[in-house]
Amino acid sequence: MLSRLAFLFVLSISVAAGAASAQVEALEPDERGIPTIAPLIDAVDDAVVNIAVVSERPAQMSPLFRDPFFQPFLPPLDQLPPQRQMSAGSGVIIDAGEGFILTNNHVIENGDEIRVILRDNRTFEADLIGRDPSTDIAVLRIAAGELTEVPLGNSENLLVGDFVVAIGNPFGLGQTVTSGIISALGRSGINPEGYEDFIQTDASINPGNSGGALITLDGNLVGINTAIIAPNGGGNVGIGFAVPINMALAVMDQLVEFGEVQRGRLGVIIQDLTPDLAEAFDVEAETGVIVNSVEPGMPADDVGLAAGDVIVAVDGKTVEGSADLRQKIGLRRPGDEIEITYVRDGERRMVEVALADAGGPRKTKREPGGSDALAGVHLSILDGSHPAWGEVEGVVASEIAPGSRAARAGLEVGDVITAVNRRSVETIREIDRALKEAPGAVALTIWRDGRTMLIVLRS
């Protein structure tokens, strides 16, 4: 076993050395006469931190608790202390003055306690400013002095073949540096439910590197390492992914300002443009999306976009496909004005449009006495102030009129509505749509104090 581990260790060094050989040869030797990137690492490594996350879960039942013989000698299950679980990841200080740290959402998700360990071994308890599962980005803040921040690069300027360095905390070993190149740009399909524009790299990234830094040889941060392809649950095989820093910063700005990401919405149903469809629609562009339908009352409808239009660019930047348009729109804020370039009847046109809120209204109140099953209920978005934050997705009942149908059925202030007639809902707009499509009886799935229950209402 030892000899095999040694062989794998030597092999991994050989592979890493091969990946970085061209990079090393291109560097000037230092005073020792050795080509090195040590000065680069020395300038930025204090800005990369280790993150320890502690979470508490209910105690698991031992078979002894089911044995009648032992039950009189054991405490009730609900009196057992919760089990503490620990996980580790990485983060990057991007604002030394404010103590802001970028990391991955999956590093800190469900954490009850988050600790940041600096390069000099100082340890701080971190505040979670906000997180965005759709981009896998989270922002932490620590109250500490004498911090080092990493300079920020521009991920839009990257090219395949650029040399990069990954810094993080793989397998909890401590800060580790690996090198490689950018293997591809604009990767998607890793997390189809999220917003994707990943940088692919062969710089070795392993479990624990998540949230760490991807840095170019000029010392600038261009990505937050987030995922790997690891067949059979193994380690790095030369395919790792990072969230571009431009995307991460756009998300961070909203998390710092609002505690959440408010996404824009155009209001179109689309599909990718194929060569056959391009010929049928008389479009010379090789990439773009076809508008299948337009939602009434949404921004696309207001500016005259129609089914059959082919969107080819947003703000002058080519639209590569449906996922690309979703990202270009979803990473902009409600109210932002964008320029849509589209083709209709072979003619290229442009229109400016102000985006709507993808989540619908932030708050809404249904007046008592209405026909709506939730008449008299004030709904609001689920945010970090609610105990269910990070546990479930849904909409909060923040006020309930006494005597309303919802009050009589048992709905309580603070309940989180997670589904309507078994259809998951995450926004007020989705609840509105589900209620319009529901029959007379409406079954609400409710999260309350860590428990899930059903409440039935009639409109």
ZIFENFEN-V329721 format. One record per residue. RES is the residue in one letter. SS is DSSP state (a for helix, b for strand, c for the rest). OMEGA is omega in whole degrees, 0 to 359 (999 if undefined). Layout:
# ZIFENFEN-V329721
RES,SS,OMEGA + RES,SS,OMEGA
This chain:
# ZIFENFEN-V329721
M,c,181 + L,a,181 + S,a,179 + R,a,177 + L,a,179 + A,a,180 + F,a,180 + L,a,180 + F,a,179 + V,a,180 + L,a,181 + S,a,178 + I,a,181 + S,a,180 + V,a,181 + A,a,180 + A,a,178 + G,a,181 + A,a,186 + A,a,188 + S,a,180 + A,a,179 + Q,a,183 + V,a,181 + E,a,182 + A,c,184 + L,c,177 + E,c,176 + P,b,175 + D,c,183 + E,c,177 + R,c,185 + G,c,183 + I,c,173 + P,b,186 + T,c,170 + I,c,181 + A,a,179 + P,a,177 + L,a,181 + I,a,181 + D,a,183 + A,a,188 + V,a,190 + D,a,178 + D,a,181 + A,a,179 + V,b,187 + V,b,171 + N,b,180 + I,b,177 + A,b,184 + V,b,178 + V,b,177 + S,b,180 + E,b,179 + R,b,179 + P,c,180 + A,c,178 + Q,c,184 + M,c,174 + S,c,176 + P,a,180 + L,a,182 + F,a,179 + R,a,182 + D,c,182 + P,a,182 + F,a,185 + F,a,187 + Q,a,180 + P,c,183 + F,c,185 + L,c,178 + P,c,175 + P,c,184 + L,a,182 + D,a,177 + Q,a,178 + L,c,177 + P,c,180 + P,c,177 + Q,b,179 + R,b,178 + Q,b,181 + M,b,175 + S,b,184 + A,b,176 + G,b,184 + S,b,177 + G,b,183 + V,b,176 + I,b,180 + I,b,174 + D,b,184 + A,c,182 + G,c,182 + E,c,181 + G,c,182 + F,b,181 + I,b,173 + L,b,175 + T,b,177 + N,c,174 + N,a,184 + H,a,176 + V,a,187 + I,a,183 + E,c,179 + N,c,178 + G,c,175 + D,c,181 + E,b,182 + I,b,179 + R,b,178 + V,b,180 + I,b,181 + L,c,180 + R,c,180 + D,c,176 + N,c,171 + R,c,183 + T,b,182 + F,b,172 + E,b,186 + A,c,171 + D,b,176 + L,b,180 + I,b,179 + G,b,180 + R,b,181 + D,b,181 + P,c,185 + S,c,176 + T,c,182 + D,c,179 + I,b,175 + A,b,180 + V,b,176 + L,b,177 + R,b,175 + I,c,177 + A,c,184 + A,c,176 + G,c,177 + E,c,178 + L,c,176 + T,c,176 + E,c,180 + V,c,177 + P,c,183 + L,b,177 + G,c,178 + N,c,185 + S,a,178 + E,a,181 + N,a,184 + L,c,176 + L,c,173 + V,c,183 + G,c,175 + D,c,178 + F,b,181 + V,b,177 + V,b,176 + A,b,179 + I,b,180 + G,b,187 + N,c,184 + P,a,176 + F,a,180 + G,a,182 + L,c,188 + G,c,187 + Q,c,185 + T,b,181 + V,b,173 + T,b,183 + S,b,179 + G,b,179 + I,b,170 + I,b,185 + S,b,181 + A,b,178 + L,b,176 + G,b,180 + R,b,176 + S,c,181 + G,c,178 + I,c,178 + N,c,187 + P,c,181 + E,c,184 + G,c,176 + Y,c,191 + E,c,173 + D,c,194 + F,b,166 + I,b,175 + Q,b,181 + T,b,174 + D,c,170 + A,c,189 + S,c,176 + I,c,183 + N,c,175 + P,c,185 + G,c,174 + N,c,183 + S,c,181 + G,c,181 + G,c,190 + A,b,167 + L,b,192 + I,b,175 + T,b,186 + L,c,171 + D,c,175 + G,c,183 + N,c,178 + L,b,180 + V,b,180 + G,b,174 + I,b,183 + N,b,189 + T,b,187 + A,b,174 + I,b,167 + I,c,185 + A,c,180 + P,a,178 + N,a,176 + G,a,182 + G,c,182 + G,c,187 + N,c,175 + V,c,177 + G,c,178 + I,c,179 + G,b,186 + F,b,178 + A,b,174 + V,b,179 + P,b,184 + I,a,178 + N,a,177 + M,a,182 + A,a,181 + L,a,177 + A,a,177 + V,a,181 + M,a,180 + D,a,180 + Q,a,179 + L,a,179 + V,a,184 + E,a,187 + F,a,186 + G,c,180 + E,c,176 + V,c,176 + Q,c,188 + R,c,177 + G,b,180 + R,b,180 + L,c,178 + G,c,178 + V,b,170 + I,b,191 + I,b,171 + Q,b,182 + D,b,174 + L,c,177 + T,c,178 + P,a,180 + D,a,179 + L,a,179 + A,a,178 + E,a,182 + A,a,182 + F,c,177 + D,c,180 + V,c,180 + E,c,182 + A,c,179 + E,c,180 + T,c,179 + G,c,178 + V,b,177 + I,b,176 + V,b,178 + N,b,178 + S,b,180 + V,b,180 + E,c,180 + P,c,176 + G,c,179 + M,c,185 + P,a,180 + A,a,178 + D,a,182 + D,a,183 + V,c,172 + G,c,174 + L,c,185 + A,c,177 + A,c,182 + G,c,175 + D,c,179 + V,b,179 + I,b,185 + V,b,181 + A,b,173 + V,b,183 + D,c,177 + G,c,181 + K,b,185 + T,b,174 + V,c,184 + E,c,182 + G,c,184 + S,a,181 + A,a,180 + D,a,178 + L,a,178 + R,a,180 + Q,a,182 + K,a,179 + I,a,187 + G,a,178 + L,c,173 + R,c,184 + R,c,172 + P,c,182 + G,c,177 + D,c,176 + E,b,179 + I,b,178 + E,b,180 + I,b,173 + T,b,182 + Y,b,180 + V,b,177 + R,b,180 + D,c,178 + G,c,182 + E,b,179 + R,b,183 + R,b,177 + M,b,178 + V,b,176 + E,b,184 + V,b,175 + A,b,186 + L,c,175 + A,b,178 + D,b,182 + A,c,181 + G,c,183 + G,c,181 + P,c,180 + R,c,179 + K,b,176 + T,b,179 + K,b,177 + R,c,184 + E,c,178 + P,c,177 + G,c,179 + G,c,182 + S,c,180 + D,c,179 + A,c,180 + L,c,177 + A,c,181 + G,c,181 + V,b,176 + H,b,181 + L,b,176 + S,b,182 + I,b,176 + L,c,180 + D,c,186 + G,c,179 + S,c,184 + H,c,180 + P,c,181 + A,c,181 + W,c,182 + G,c,180 + E,c,182 + V,c,172 + E,c,180 + G,c,183 + V,b,187 + V,b,170 + A,b,187 + S,b,174 + E,b,180 + I,b,180 + A,c,178 + P,c,179 + G,c,179 + S,c,179 + R,a,181 + A,a,180 + A,a,180 + R,a,181 + A,a,177 + G,c,176 + L,c,183 + E,c,176 + V,c,182 + G,c,176 + D,c,177 + V,b,177 + I,b,183 + T,b,180 + A,b,174 + V,b,185 + N,c,178 + R,c,177 + R,b,184 + S,b,177 + V,c,179 + E,c,182 + T,c,178 + I,a,179 + R,a,179 + E,a,176 + I,a,178 + D,a,183 + R,a,182 + A,a,180 + L,a,179 + K,a,182 + E,a,185 + A,c,173 + P,c,183 + G,c,181 + A,b,181 + V,b,178 + A,b,178 + L,b,171 + T,b,189 + I,b,169 + W,b,179 + R,b,176 + D,c,177 + G,c,180 + R,b,177 + T,b,180 + M,b,179 + L,b,173 + I,b,182 + V,b,179 + L,b,173 + R,b,181 + S,c,999
